[in-house]
Amino acid sequence: MAFRSVFPEEGQWFKGNLHMHTTLSDGRVSPSEAIERYRKNGYDFIAITDHRCPGITVEPGEDGYFGAETVEAGNMLLLSGVEWDTGGANTDLPGDTSCAHILGIGMTSCPEQDIRPLQENRHPRPQEIIDTIRRDGGIAILAHPSWSVMDPSAIRDMKGLTAAEIFNGVSTIPWNGARGDSSAWFDIWATHYGIRMPAVAGDDAHGYDGDECQSFTMVKAASLTRNDIIHALETGSFYASQGPKFLEAAIDSEKGILHIESSTDAMTMVTYSNHIWTKNRVMSLVGNHAADYEIEPGETYVRVEIIDNYGKKAYTSPIAVKG
């Protein structure tokens, strides 16, 4: 079989969190304490994404200045980050339900002439935010579309997104209602608009009372550097998780088979697509922790979730059946 891996990059896997806040905006711990929490929990990279306050990149072994303190990266990579938002009102999009929060990750320059308009305008357009992030060398990630009750059709007016959050940790119980999982948005986008949005997971930690270190994005990259991690994110070499891990995800488009291998804690595999029902949608992973899904005629994409005994999930991005 001519299997093609869903994760195209050569290299090794790195565990990261791309959404978190500190005392530089509305978080309850300092940047150095936030970094230490994630370091102790085995994360390889993080991005501090304080509201309307762009940070800096600090490569492993270096140090940098965050607010009023100097932080040391140690063996971690600290990616520059920021969270911008449209304010949710007074836009020309259909109502407050089109509120967009957009993360900027890995910016290499944030000149005053780019930052000031977004800081002063409480209701910038989503495309203005995305364009600014990309012009300043970063990638743009749509945050928590389910928590924002975002109109799915608004995605058509957002050009240049690298990914969106399929899971946002703080957007669920006990910190919010159960709107942390945005997987339905990904299926609507792929089914109705032909947009196979890559999926990441982020904590969006604020209180550090258990909302930290509960989800992650696994990135397969050549090395733990800003350039290699950003490149892997741009090429789709990653998946989102609350705990279980994908060891492999590969597709044989000619024979119509999707092959999945998982970590031993994963018990169940569920495959989603543009079809509302297929005979093998739910499969057991108990035993060899691998499964083959036979793609049904008419399926244009497939998206896989694996689930452990605690209900924690890992998610692939939507995978094109052909091409």
Backbone hydrogen bonds in HBPLUS format (Angstrom, degrees):
<---DONOR---> <-ACCEPTOR-->    atom                        ^
c    i                          cat <-CA-CA->   ^        H-A-AA   ^      H-
h    n   atom  resd res      DA  || num        DHA   H-A  angle D-A-AA Bond
n    s   type  num  typ     dist DA aas  dist angle  dist       angle   num
A0004-ARG N   A0251-ILE O   2.83 MM 247  5.25 151.7  1.91 129.6 137.3     1
A0251-ILE N   A0004-ARG O   2.90 MM 247  5.25 157.6  1.95 139.3 139.6     2
A0006-VAL N   A0249-ALA O   2.70 MM 243  5.55 165.6  1.72 163.7 158.5     3
A0012-GLN N   A0221-ALA O   2.96 MM 209  5.71 148.3  2.07 161.3 151.7     4
A0221-ALA N   A0012-GLN O   3.00 MM 209  5.71 152.8  2.08 161.4 154.1     5
A0014-PHE N   A0219-VAL O   2.77 MM 205  5.20 148.7  1.87 142.0 152.6     6
A0219-VAL N   A0014-PHE O   2.84 MM 205  5.20 167.6  1.86 154.6 156.9     7
A0044-ASP N   A0015-LYS O   2.70 MM  29  5.24 152.3  1.77 145.6 155.5     8
A0045-PHE N   A0015-LYS O   3.20 MM  30  6.54 150.8  2.29 146.9 149.1     9
A0016-GLY N   A0217-THR O   2.99 MM 201  5.29 149.6  2.09 139.3 148.9    10
A0217-THR N   A0016-GLY O   2.83 MM 201  5.29 161.9  1.86 152.3 158.4    11
A0017-ASN N   A0045-PHE O   3.15 MM  28  6.68 142.8  2.30 138.4 147.5    12
A0047-ALA N   A0017-ASN O   2.93 MM  30  6.46 132.1  2.17 155.8 163.1    13
A0204-ASP N   A0019-HIS O   2.77 MM 185  4.70 144.9  1.90 132.2 130.4    14
A0049-THR N   A0020-MET O   2.83 MM  29  5.47 144.9  1.95 146.8 157.9    15
A0021-HIS N   A0205-ALA O   2.94 MM 184  5.90 146.9  2.05 153.8 162.3    16
A0025-SER N   A0022-THR O   2.98 MM   3  5.96 171.2  1.99 126.8 129.5    17
A0027-GLY N   A0022-THR O   2.76 MM   5  3.84 146.5  1.87 131.2 119.7    18
A0023-THR N   A0029-VAL O   2.86 MM   6  5.57 134.4  2.07 136.8 142.7    19
A0028-ARG N   A0206-HIS O   2.89 MM 178  6.11 152.5  1.97 170.5 161.8    20
A0034-ALA N   A0030-SER O   2.94 MM   4  6.17 163.3  1.96 158.7 163.8    21
A0035-ILE N   A0031-PRO O   2.91 MM   4  6.10 163.5  1.94 153.9 158.2    22
A0036-GLU N   A0032-SER O   3.09 MM   4  6.24 156.5  2.15 140.3 146.5    23
A0037-ARG N   A0033-GLU O   2.98 MM   4  6.26 152.2  2.06 149.7 156.7    24
A0038-TYR N   A0034-ALA O   3.26 MM   4  6.58 162.4  2.30 153.0 155.9    25
A0039-ARG N   A0035-ILE O   2.88 MM   4  6.10 152.9  1.95 149.9 158.8    26
A0040-LYS N   A0036-GLU O   3.01 MM   4  6.12 164.0  2.04 151.3 153.7    27
A0041-ASN N   A0038-TYR O   3.17 MM   3  5.05 135.6  2.38  93.4 105.8    28
A0043-TYR N   A0038-TYR O   3.13 MM   5  5.55 165.8  2.15 158.0 154.1    29
A0042-GLY N   A0039-ARG O   3.18 MM   3  5.48 156.7  2.24 115.7 114.6    30
A0077-LEU N   A0044-ASP O   2.97 MM  33  6.41 153.3  2.04 146.5 154.9    31
A0046-ILE N   A0077-LEU O   3.08 MM  31  6.61 149.5  2.18 162.0 171.5    32
A0079-LEU N   A0046-ILE O   2.84 MM  33  6.13 165.6  1.86 163.1 164.0    33
A0053-CYS N   A0050-ASP O   3.32 MM   3  5.42 158.4  2.37 126.2 120.2    34
A0083-GLU N   A0050-ASP O   3.28 MM  33  5.87 154.0  2.35 125.3 123.1    35
A0052-ARG N   A0083-GLU O   2.91 MM  31  5.77 163.9  1.94 140.3 145.1    36
A0055-GLY N   A0081-GLY O   2.91 MM  26  5.27 147.0  2.02 141.4 152.2    37
A0058-VAL N   A0078-LEU O   2.71 MM  20  4.95 156.7  1.76 143.4 151.4    38
A0078-LEU N   A0058-VAL O   2.96 MM  20  4.95 174.9  1.97 155.7 154.2    39
A0062-GLU N   A0059-GLU O   3.01 MM   3  5.61 155.1  2.08 145.8 146.4    40
A0061-GLY N   A0074-GLY O   2.66 MM  13  4.78 135.3  1.85 140.0 152.8    41
A0073-ALA N   A0062-GLU O   2.95 MM  11  5.77 171.1  1.96 163.7 166.7    42
A0064-GLY N   A0071-VAL O   2.91 MM   7  5.51 153.4  1.99 152.6 161.4    43
A0071-VAL N   A0064-GLY O   2.79 MM   7  5.51 161.8  1.82 165.2 169.8    44
A0066-PHE N   A0069-GLU O   2.80 MM   3  5.47 156.0  1.86 173.5 178.1    45
A0069-GLU N   A0066-PHE O   2.99 MM   3  5.47 167.4  2.01 133.1 136.8    46
A0076-MET N   A0073-ALA O   3.01 MM   3  5.22 161.7  2.04 128.6 130.2    47
A0106-GLY N   A0080-SER O   2.75 MM  26  4.80 158.2  1.79 145.3 144.4    48
A0082-VAL N   A0104-GLY O   3.02 MM  22  5.13 127.0  2.31 142.9 148.4    49
A0104-GLY N   A0082-VAL O   2.85 MM  22  5.13 162.6  1.88 146.0 150.7    50
A0084-TRP N   A0102-ILE O   2.95 MM  18  5.34 168.3  1.96 157.5 153.6    51
A0102-ILE N   A0084-TRP O   2.83 MM  18  5.34 159.8  1.87 148.9 155.9    52
A0086-THR N   A0100-ALA O   2.99 MM  14  5.55 145.5  2.11 152.1 162.5    53
A0095-GLY N   A0093-LEU O   2.76 MM   2  6.00 116.6  2.16 122.6 106.2    54
A0098-SER N   A0095-GLY O   3.20 MM   3  6.06 163.8  2.22 122.2 124.6    55
A0099-CYS N   A0096-ASP O   3.01 MM   3  5.53 149.7  2.10 124.9 123.6    56
A0151-ASP N   A0097-THR O   2.95 MM  54  5.85 124.9  2.26 125.3 136.7    57
A0143-ALA N   A0101-HIS O   2.83 MM  42  5.38 174.0  1.84 157.7 157.2    58
A0103-LEU N   A0141-ILE O   2.72 MM  38  4.96 164.9  1.75 158.0 155.3    59
A0141-ILE N   A0103-LEU O   2.93 MM  38  4.96 156.0  1.98 139.7 146.6    60
A0105-ILE N   A0139-ILE O   2.97 MM  34  5.32 160.8  2.01 152.8 158.6    61
A0139-ILE N   A0105-ILE O   2.89 MM  34  5.32 156.5  1.94 148.0 153.9    62
A0108-THR N   A0136-ASP O   2.90 MM  28  6.11 142.4  2.04 146.1 157.8    63
A0109-SER N   A0136-ASP O   3.17 MM  27  5.07 152.9  2.25 148.1 144.3    64
A0114-ASP N   A0111-PRO O   2.87 MM   3  5.45 148.4  1.97 117.1 126.7    65
A0115-ILE N   A0111-PRO O   3.07 MM   4  6.37 160.4  2.11 155.2 161.4    66
A0116-ARG N   A0112-GLU O   2.97 MM   4  5.72 169.2  1.98 150.9 154.5    67
A0118-LEU N   A0115-ILE O   3.07 MM   3  5.56 122.4  2.41 112.7 126.3    68
A0119-GLN N   A0115-ILE O   3.03 MM   4  6.23 150.3  2.12 154.1 163.2    69
A0120-GLU N   A0116-ARG O   2.91 MM   4  5.97 154.3  1.97 158.2 163.6    70
A0121-ASN N   A0117-PRO O   3.01 MM   4  5.83 147.4  2.11 137.2 145.4    71
A0128-GLU N   A0125-ARG O   3.03 MM   3  5.22 124.5  2.35 102.6 117.0    72
A0129-ILE N   A0125-ARG O   3.22 MM   4  6.63 152.3  2.30 153.2 160.6    73
A0130-ILE N   A0126-PRO O   3.00 MM   4  6.33 167.7  2.02 157.4 159.9    74
A0131-ASP N   A0127-GLN O   2.88 MM   4  5.92 167.1  1.89 148.0 152.2    75
A0132-THR N   A0128-GLU O   3.08 MM   4  6.16 153.8  2.15 139.7 146.5    76
A0133-ILE N   A0129-ILE O   3.03 MM   4  6.30 165.0  2.05 156.9 160.3    77
A0134-ARG N   A0130-ILE O   3.00 MM   4  6.23 168.6  2.01 158.1 160.7    78
A0135-ARG N   A0131-ASP O   2.88 MM   4  5.93 153.7  1.95 144.6 152.6    79
A0136-ASP N   A0132-THR O   3.03 MM   4  6.16 141.4  2.18 142.7 152.2    80
A0138-GLY N   A0133-ILE O   2.91 MM   5  5.26 157.5  1.97 152.9 146.2    81
A0137-GLY N   A0134-ARG O   3.09 MM   3  5.12 158.8  2.14 108.2 109.1    82
A0162-THR N   A0140-ALA O   2.83 MM  22  5.65 168.4  1.84 160.0 163.8    83
A0142-LEU N   A0163-ALA O   3.01 MM  21  6.47 153.9  2.08 145.0 143.2    84
A0165-GLU N   A0142-LEU O   2.86 MM  23  6.27 149.5  1.95 167.7 177.6    85
A0148-SER N   A0144-HIS O   3.02 MM   4  6.22 156.3  2.08 153.8 160.9    86
A0150-MET N   A0145-PRO O   2.99 MM   5  5.23 173.0  2.00 163.0 163.4    87
A0149-VAL N   A0146-SER O   2.93 MM   3  4.95 155.7  1.99 105.4 113.2    88
A0154-ALA N   A0151-ASP O   2.94 MM   3  5.63 157.4  1.99 123.9 130.5    89
A0155-ILE N   A0152-PRO O   3.22 MM   3  6.03 169.8  2.23 120.9 123.9    90
A0156-ARG N   A0153-SER O   3.15 MM   3  5.98 162.4  2.18 122.5 125.9    91
A0157-ASP N   A0154-ALA O   3.03 MM   3  5.62 159.0  2.08 116.1 122.2    92
A0158-MET N   A0155-ILE O   3.09 MM   3  5.25 161.0  2.12 115.3 115.5    93
A0164-ALA N   A0198-PRO O   3.01 MM  34  6.41 146.8  2.12 154.4 161.3    94
A0200-VAL N   A0164-ALA O   2.98 MM  36  6.07 159.7  2.03 148.4 152.0    95
A0166-ILE N   A0200-VAL O   2.84 MM  34  5.89 154.5  1.91 161.8 168.9    96
A0182-SER N   A0166-ILE O   2.80 MM  16  4.79 168.5  1.81 136.7 140.6    97
A0202-GLY N   A0167-PHE O   3.10 MM  35  6.53 158.0  2.15 154.9 159.2    98
A0168-ASN N   A0180-GLY O   2.89 MM  12  4.78 147.8  1.99 127.6 138.2    99
A0171-SER N   A0168-ASN O   3.17 MM   3  5.60 151.5  2.26 111.7 120.3   100
A0169-GLY N   A0202-GLY O   2.91 MM  33  6.30 159.7  1.96 146.8 153.1   101
A0170-VAL N   A0203-ASP O   3.02 MM  33  6.05 138.0  2.20 149.4 156.3   102
A0179-ARG N   A0171-SER O   2.99 MM   8  5.49 140.6  2.15 156.3 161.3   103
A0175-TRP N   A0172-THR O   2.98 MM   3  5.92 129.8  2.24 142.5 141.6   104
A0176-ASN N   A0172-THR O   2.98 MM   4  4.78 147.7  2.08 113.7 119.3   105
A0179-ARG N   A0177-GLY O   2.83 MM   2  5.71 135.4  2.03 109.1  95.1   106
A0185-TRP N   A0182-SER O   2.99 MM   3  5.60 135.1  2.19 116.5 127.4   107
A0186-PHE N   A0183-SER O   3.08 MM   3  5.26 120.8  2.45 100.0 113.9   108
A0187-ASP N   A0183-SER O   3.26 MM   4  6.67 151.1  2.35 149.3 156.8   109
A0188-ILE N   A0184-ALA O   2.96 MM   4  6.21 156.0  2.02 150.0 156.8   110
A0189-TRP N   A0185-TRP O   2.87 MM   4  6.07 165.9  1.89 153.5 157.3   111
A0190-ALA N   A0186-PHE O   3.04 MM   4  6.16 162.4  2.08 141.6 146.5   112
A0191-THR N   A0187-ASP O   2.85 MM   4  5.79 158.0  1.90 144.3 151.2   113
A0192-HIS N   A0188-ILE O   2.87 MM   4  5.66 167.3  1.89 149.4 153.8   114
A0193-TYR N   A0189-TRP O   3.03 MM   4  5.15 142.8  2.17 123.7 134.4   115
A0195-ILE N   A0189-TRP O   3.07 MM   6  5.24 168.2  2.09 126.2 123.1   116
A0216-PHE N   A0241-SER O   2.84 MM  25  5.48 154.5  1.90 161.3 162.9   117
A0241-SER N   A0216-PHE O   2.94 MM  25  5.48 151.0  2.02 170.9 167.4   118
A0218-MET N   A0239-TYR O   2.94 MM  21  5.48 150.8  2.02 157.6 165.0   119
A0239-TYR N   A0218-MET O   3.01 MM  21  5.48 144.7  2.13 144.1 155.0   120
A0220-LYS N   A0237-SER O   2.95 MM  17  5.57 167.8  1.96 150.1 154.2   121
A0229-ILE N   A0225-THR O   2.98 MM   4  6.06 168.9  1.99 161.0 164.2   122
A0230-ILE N   A0226-ARG O   2.99 MM   4  6.03 167.4  2.01 153.4 157.4   123
A0231-HIS N   A0227-ASN O   2.94 MM   4  5.99 153.5  2.01 139.3 147.5   124
A0232-ALA N   A0228-ASP O   2.97 MM   4  6.13 157.7  2.02 144.0 149.6   125
A0233-LEU N   A0229-ILE O   2.99 MM   4  6.25 152.9  2.06 147.2 154.7   126
A0234-GLU N   A0230-ILE O   2.92 MM   4  6.15 153.4  1.99 147.9 155.3   127
A0235-THR N   A0231-HIS O   3.01 MM   4  6.25 136.0  2.21 143.1 154.8   128
A0237-SER N   A0232-ALA O   2.95 MM   5  5.14 154.1  2.02 158.2 156.0   129
A0236-GLY N   A0233-LEU O   3.36 MM   3  5.27 160.6  2.40  99.0 104.6   130
A0240-ALA N   A0315-TYR O   3.10 MM  75  5.15 158.9  2.15 156.0 155.8   131
A0315-TYR N   A0240-ALA O   2.72 MM  75  5.15 162.7  1.75 146.1 151.3   132
A0242-GLN N   A0313-LYS O   2.67 MM  71  5.43 151.1  1.75 162.5 172.7   133
A0263-SER N   A0245-LYS O   2.87 MM  18  5.26 139.5  2.04 154.9 156.3   134
A0247-LEU N   A0261-GLU O   2.79 MM  14  5.20 161.5  1.83 131.6 136.1   135
A0248-GLU N   A0261-GLU O   3.28 MM  13  4.99 156.4  2.34 130.6 126.3   136
A0261-GLU N   A0248-GLU O   2.93 MM  13  4.99 161.4  1.97 145.8 143.3   137
A0250-ALA N   A0259-HIS O   2.93 MM   9  5.21 161.3  1.97 149.9 156.1   138
A0259-HIS N   A0250-ALA O   2.72 MM   9  5.21 166.8  1.74 167.5 169.7   139
A0252-ASP N   A0257-ILE O   2.83 MM   5  5.23 165.5  1.85 159.6 164.6   140
A0256-GLY N   A0252-ASP O   2.75 MM   4  5.64 122.4  2.09 142.8 159.8   141
A0257-ILE N   A0252-ASP O   3.16 MM   5  5.23 155.5  2.22 135.3 141.7   142
A0295-ILE N   A0256-GLY O   2.82 MM  39  5.05 155.5  1.88 138.3 144.6   143
A0258-LEU N   A0293-TYR O   2.87 MM  35  5.04 163.0  1.90 147.0 152.8   144
A0293-TYR N   A0258-LEU O   2.79 MM  35  5.04 165.2  1.81 151.4 154.1   145
A0260-ILE N   A0291-ALA O   2.90 MM  31  5.40 166.7  1.92 165.8 170.0   146
A0291-ALA N   A0260-ILE O   2.96 MM  31  5.40 151.9  2.04 147.6 154.7   147
A0262-SER N   A0289-HIS O   2.95 MM  27  5.49 167.9  1.96 157.5 157.0   148
A0266-ALA N   A0263-SER O   3.19 MM   3  5.89 163.6  2.22 120.0 124.7   149
A0267-MET N   A0307-ILE O   2.76 MM  40  5.88 160.8  1.79 145.8 149.9   150
A0285-LEU N   A0267-MET O   2.87 MM  18  4.97 167.2  1.88 134.0 130.5   151
A0268-THR N   A0307-ILE O   3.18 MM  39  5.21 159.5  2.23 145.2 150.2   152
A0307-ILE N   A0268-THR O   2.88 MM  39  5.21 153.9  1.95 148.7 155.2   153
A0269-MET N   A0283-MET O   2.78 MM  14  5.16 166.1  1.80 161.2 162.7   154
A0283-MET N   A0269-MET O   2.82 MM  14  5.16 165.4  1.84 156.6 161.1   155
A0270-VAL N   A0305-GLU O   2.81 MM  35  5.23 165.5  1.83 159.9 164.4   156
A0305-GLU N   A0270-VAL O   2.87 MM  35  5.23 159.7  1.91 155.9 162.3   157
A0271-THR N   A0281-ARG O   2.93 MM  10  5.13 155.7  1.99 143.6 151.7   158
A0272-TYR N   A0303-ARG O   2.73 MM  31  5.03 173.2  1.74 155.5 157.5   159
A0303-ARG N   A0272-TYR O   2.80 MM  31  5.03 146.5  1.91 144.4 149.2   160
A0281-ARG N   A0278-THR O   3.43 MM   3  5.41 155.3  2.50 115.3 111.2   161
A0289-HIS N   A0285-LEU O   2.99 MM   4  4.43 125.0  2.30 143.3 149.3   162
A0299-GLU N   A0296-GLU O   3.12 MM   3  5.73 163.5  2.15 138.7 139.4   163
A0321-VAL N   A0300-THR O   3.11 MM  21  5.37 171.0  2.11 129.8 127.5   164
A0302-VAL N   A0319-ILE O   2.94 MM  17  5.19 147.5  2.05 137.7 147.8   165
A0319-ILE N   A0302-VAL O   2.69 MM  17  5.19 165.7  1.71 149.9 155.1   166
A0316-THR N   A0304-VAL O   2.91 MM  12  5.40 162.0  1.94 157.9 162.1   167
A0306-ILE N   A0314-ALA O   3.02 MM   8  5.35 152.3  2.10 141.7 150.5   168
A0314-ALA N   A0306-ILE O   2.93 MM   8  5.35 140.1  2.09 147.0 156.5   169
A0308-ASP N   A0312-LYS O   2.96 MM   4  5.53 155.1  2.03 151.7 159.8   170
A0311-GLY N   A0308-ASP O   3.06 MM   3  5.41 163.4  2.09 115.0 118.6   171
